[in-house]
Amino acid sequence: MSSAAADLLVKHMIAQQSKAFFGYGPKGRATALLQDRFAVFATELEGPGLMAALAADPFGRLAMRHINRLYVQATAEPLRRVAAERFGLTLGTVESDIDFDARLSLGIAVADRPLPTAPADAPAPAPLAEAVASALGTPADVRLGPALLIAWAGAPSGIVPPDGGDPGETCAFLRDWHTFRVGLGERLKAAGKAGGLHPRGTFAALAGTGLIVGLLLH
């Protein structure tokens, strides 16, 4: 399958899942960024007035993160099934994020091997890797390709997703994650710019016992 065909398939698949969950598909411009084992689906935050109202309200932003978590729970298995049936891939991580500064809703998936036709990445230059690790505050495996900068690191201490449906635990997690995420996004953009990159946005997701973060480069 060509890169263009894979891009269209991913966009169509996400649009179907979004419509099934929200009642409508992506309203803004959508971009599928494929690189090595990673797929990042970026959608501009446009849609009903409710979305704008939530994004403008501090608690609304936490609600949007919670809605994204529910969306992932509802759509992860269909995405894994399509990846297995159409590409022979196993998706380990399927997560979502929001970059409020860039006004992007982001889906993140990590496969067990490189995606078909996706460009490869390589270890980031040492100064850039060091700047990203400094932004994270911990050692990280940093890789760079034409579409994405990706960094793997240990999960932030004290931020633990809730196991059950306790509202207090969920709110505490969302608050702590949002605070961490906003600060991290600012530091990542600064590190990327210092390294000569031109980031369009940032993303972060808990992946198993670790953290995956990155910059969207176009």
Secondary structure, DSSP 8 states (H G I E B T S, - for coil): --HHHHHHHHHHHHHHHHHHHHSS---S-EEEEEETTEEEEEEE---SHHHHHHHTSHHHHHHHHHHHHHHHHHHHHHHHHHIIIII---EEEEEEEEETTTTEEEEEEEESS--TT----EE--HHHHHHHHHHHTS-EEEEE-SSEEEEEEE--TT----SS--HHHHHHHHHHHHHHHHHHHHHHHHHHHHTT---SEEEEEEETTEEEEEEE--
